[in-house]
């Protein structure tokens, strides 16, 4: 049960500092579906090596044990100005010029060669053990997405029309192009 995803904090620590081979990603459900955090079907996920029964996902303290609060705060973070201003940096790592080569090495963004698109021709591997091993590696650890761009993605232009004490009417004109027609 220790290999199952059962604790947000432990998974964060593992992926961010404790285990550089842990390259988890957040699925879309982290931003809209609190139900996936709860074991409402009462599945038996076993116990951890420390003897703790794995049931609902253990949330970080700031969620106060509430899956809906966790999703709401997570979504607010995703939609924040900070994320909007820095999203292009993530895109560069995952889909862009920092995915491979010198820029990837300089950004500490390299992975096992079999995870990169086009690096392994499974049909040409005649040794069944080697072939099965590579397939298992890909199935269990995933593949690096296709590289979409070889130059930096542009930074998103973030326009904020609301100030602390109301609406900044000077900013509204620049928002017009983003407003759907009615």
N, C-alpha and C positions, 0 to 999 in steps of 0.2 A: 504494500500500500504506500510505501514511502516514495515510489516512483510516480504515483498518481498526483495530479494537480489537486491539492487539498488546502493550501495555505497561501494567500496572496503575498504576505510579507516574506515568507520563506522563499517563495518563487522569485520575488523581486531581488532579494539578497543574493540568491544563487546566480541569477542572470546578470546582475549589475556589478557584482564584485567577487563573489566566492568561487565561481566556476566559469571561466572564460569560454568553455565549450558549450555552455547552456545558452542557446540562442532562441529563446521562446519569442513568440510574437503575440500581440493582443488581437484576438478575433473580434469581429464587429459586435458580437453579443456583449462585450464589456462596456459598450456605450449605449445600449438600449434595452437589454433583456435581463432583468434581475432574476427571473425564474431559473436561469442556468446555474445560479450560485447556490441553489437549494436542492437537496435530494428529496424531492416530494414523492418520488416513487419508492422510497425506502430501500434502495439497492444496498446490498452488503458489499462495501468497498474494502472490508478487512480492517486491520489495525496497523499502525505504524510500528517501527522497531522499538519505539518508546512505549508501546502498548495503548496508544490513543486510538479510539475508534474513529474511522474516517466516515463522516456523514456529510453535513453541509460544509461548504467552503469556509475556511476561517478567514474573516475579513480583517483589514487593518483597523487599529483602534479608532481612527477618525470616522469610520463608517458606523460606529456604535452598534455593530451587530445587525444592521439594517441593510439588506441587499438593495432596496430602492434608493436609499441614501447613497450607497456606494456608487450605483450607476449614475445617479444625478450629478454627483461631484465629479465623477470620471468624465462625464459628457461635458460638464462645464469647463473642465481643464482642456479637453480636446478642442472645444470651440473658443478658447481664450485667445486674446490678442497675442500673448506670448507664443503660443503654438503656431498661430497664423504667421507670425514674423519669422519663425525658425523652421517651418515645414519644409522649405526648399533644401535645408541641410540634410534632413532625413531622406528626402527624395534622392539627393546626390549619392547617399550611401547605399540605398536599396536598389534604385533603378538607374542611377546615373554614373557620372564619370569617376566616382570614388568606389565603384563596385569591384573593379579589377585593376591590376597593374600598380604602378608606383603610388598613385593617389590612394588606393586601397591600403597598401602597406603603411603609408604615412598616417592614415586615419585609423589604423588597427582594425581593419575591416576585411580580413581575409578568412576564407573558409577552406575546408577539405576540397581538393580538386574535383572530386566526383560530384559535388553539389552544383557546379557551374554548368550552365546550358552548353551543350555541344562538346563537352570535354571527354565524354565516355561514349563509345559506340558499343552498346551491349551485344549487338549482333556479331561483332568481331571477336568477342571473348569466348574462347573455346573451352577453357577450364571451368567446369560447372561450379566448383567451390568458389572460385574468384568471382564468377558472374553472380552467384547467389549472394555473396558477401556484399558486392556493390549494390545490388538491388535492395538488400536489407538496409544498407547505409542510407540509401535514398528514401526508402519507405519510412524509416524510423526517425530520420533527422531532416528530411525535406530537401528541397532544391532552392538554389538562389534564383530569384525571379529573372526574367529576361531584362537585359539592359536596354533601356529606352532612349538614353541620351548620353552623348560623349562629351558634353560641355555642361557647365553648372546650370541647374534649374534657376530661373529667376525668382527673386524674393517676392512674396505676395505683398501687394499694396494693401495695407490695413488702414481703413478710414473709420474713425470713430466719431459718430455724430452726437453722442451723449456725453456730457460733462457731468461733474458732480452735482451741479445745481440746475440741470435741465438740458435742453437741446442746443447744440452748436449749429445754428442755422447756416453758418458759412460752409460747413462740411456737407450739407444736404445736396448741393449742386453736384458734388463729385460722386454722390451715391445714386444719382438719377439713372446712370447707365446700368446699374445693378438691380433696378426696381422693375418688376414685371409689369407689362401693360395691363390696364384694367378696362 
